[in-house]
Amino acid sequence: MAKRKRIFPCGHKGYGKACHRCTQELVAQQHYVEELAEKQTKKQRREASFARDVIDLRGLPDHVVTKARAIIAALGENKNYRDFGGKRLRHNRLIVSIPVTRNYRMLCEDCGTFLIPQKVLSHEDYNVCKPGS
């Protein structure tokens, strides 16, 4: 006895009791909605994390934000800026430049016993913004 294709209520043809094509499309649609919701909550968590930062780190790449937060936390624990390769600027000895990555620098203000982070700049912006150069 030969199997016969049937026409499902959705209009598709196939074997079996249910349309597998429609089932796959439904599962794919649900997966897409779940991914979209997950992506949105991840974005909201990321935005909320910026509210807790001492300085504005928005607009920077993720790896730079992570490294900058680690440096800020270490400076809060009274670690020396030289441990991170930081240097005082020649024209203003109260400003300390700490390399965050190869292309980003953190400027901090020296207040005697501790450093106050001011901003994180790309290396290009850092070279343009340095007064006296």
C-alpha positions as CSV (number, residue, x, y, z in Angstrom):
1,M,0.0,0.0,0.0
2,A,1.5,3.3,-1.1
3,K,1.6,6.3,1.2
4,R,-0.4,9.3,0.0
5,K,0.4,13.0,0.6
6,R,-2.4,14.9,2.2
7,I,-3.1,18.6,2.1
8,F,-3.0,20.2,5.6
9,P,-5.4,23.1,6.6
10,C,-2.5,25.5,6.1
11,G,-2.3,24.6,2.5
12,H,1.0,22.6,2.6
13,K,1.2,19.0,1.4
14,G,3.0,16.2,3.2
15,Y,2.8,13.0,5.2
16,G,1.7,12.6,8.8
17,K,-0.8,14.1,11.1
18,A,0.6,17.7,11.3
19,C,2.3,20.1,9.0
20,H,6.0,19.9,10.0
21,R,6.8,23.0,7.9
22,C,4.4,25.2,9.9
23,T,5.7,23.6,13.2
24,Q,9.3,24.5,12.2
25,E,8.3,28.0,11.3
26,L,6.5,28.4,14.7
27,V,9.6,27.2,16.6
28,A,11.9,29.5,14.6
29,Q,9.5,32.5,15.3
30,Q,9.5,31.7,19.1
31,H,13.3,31.3,19.1
32,Y,13.6,34.7,17.4
33,V,11.3,36.4,19.9
34,E,13.3,34.8,22.8
35,E,16.6,36.0,21.4
36,L,15.2,39.5,20.8
37,A,13.9,39.7,24.4
38,E,17.3,38.4,25.7
39,K,19.2,40.9,23.7
40,Q,17.0,43.7,25.0
41,T,17.4,42.8,28.6
42,K,21.2,42.5,28.1
43,K,21.2,46.0,26.6
44,Q,19.2,47.3,29.6
45,R,21.6,45.7,32.0
46,R,24.6,47.2,30.2
47,E,22.9,50.7,30.2
48,A,22.2,50.3,33.9
49,S,25.8,49.4,34.6
50,F,26.9,52.8,33.2
51,A,24.9,54.6,35.8
52,R,27.1,53.1,38.5
53,D,30.4,54.2,36.9
54,V,32.4,57.1,38.4
55,I,33.1,58.5,34.9
56,D,31.1,58.3,31.6
57,L,32.2,55.1,29.7
58,R,29.4,55.2,27.2
59,G,30.4,54.8,23.6
60,L,33.6,52.9,24.3
61,P,34.1,49.3,23.2
62,D,33.2,46.5,25.7
63,H,36.8,45.4,26.3
64,V,37.9,49.1,27.1
65,V,35.0,49.5,29.5
66,T,35.9,46.3,31.3
67,K,39.6,47.3,31.6
68,A,38.7,50.9,32.6
69,R,36.4,49.6,35.4
70,A,39.2,47.3,36.6
71,I,41.7,50.2,36.8
72,I,39.2,52.4,38.5
73,A,38.5,49.7,41.1
74,A,42.2,49.2,41.7
75,L,42.8,52.9,42.1
76,G,40.0,52.9,44.6
77,E,42.0,50.3,46.6
78,N,45.0,52.7,46.6
79,K,47.0,50.8,44.0
80,N,49.8,52.9,42.5
81,Y,49.1,54.3,39.0
82,R,52.6,53.1,37.9
83,D,51.4,49.5,38.3
84,F,49.3,50.1,35.2
85,G,52.0,52.0,33.2
86,G,50.6,55.4,34.2
87,K,52.7,58.6,33.8
88,R,52.4,62.2,34.9
89,L,52.1,64.7,32.1
90,R,55.0,67.0,31.6
91,H,53.1,70.2,31.3
92,N,50.7,69.5,34.2
93,R,52.2,67.3,36.9
94,L,48.8,66.9,38.6
95,I,47.3,65.0,35.6
96,V,48.2,61.3,35.3
97,S,47.7,59.4,32.1
98,I,47.1,55.6,32.4
99,P,47.0,53.4,29.3
100,V,43.8,51.4,29.3
101,T,44.5,49.6,26.1
102,R,46.9,50.3,23.2
103,N,44.4,52.8,21.8
104,Y,42.8,54.3,24.9
105,R,44.1,56.4,27.8
106,M,42.5,57.3,31.2
107,L,43.2,60.8,32.5
108,C,43.2,61.1,36.3
109,E,43.7,64.1,38.6
110,D,46.1,63.7,41.5
111,C,44.6,64.9,44.8
112,G,47.6,64.1,47.0
113,T,46.8,60.7,48.5
114,F,44.4,59.4,45.8
115,L,43.6,59.8,42.1
116,I,40.3,60.9,40.7
117,P,39.5,59.5,37.3
118,Q,38.4,62.2,34.9
119,K,37.8,60.6,31.5
120,V,38.8,57.8,29.1
121,L,39.9,59.0,25.6
122,S,41.0,57.3,22.5
123,H,44.7,57.8,21.8
124,E,43.9,60.2,18.9
125,D,41.6,62.3,21.1
126,Y,44.1,62.2,23.9
127,N,46.9,63.6,21.7
128,V,44.6,66.4,20.5
129,C,43.3,67.3,24.0
130,K,46.6,67.5,25.7
131,P,47.2,71.2,26.5
132,G,50.6,72.5,25.9
133,S,51.6,70.1,23.1
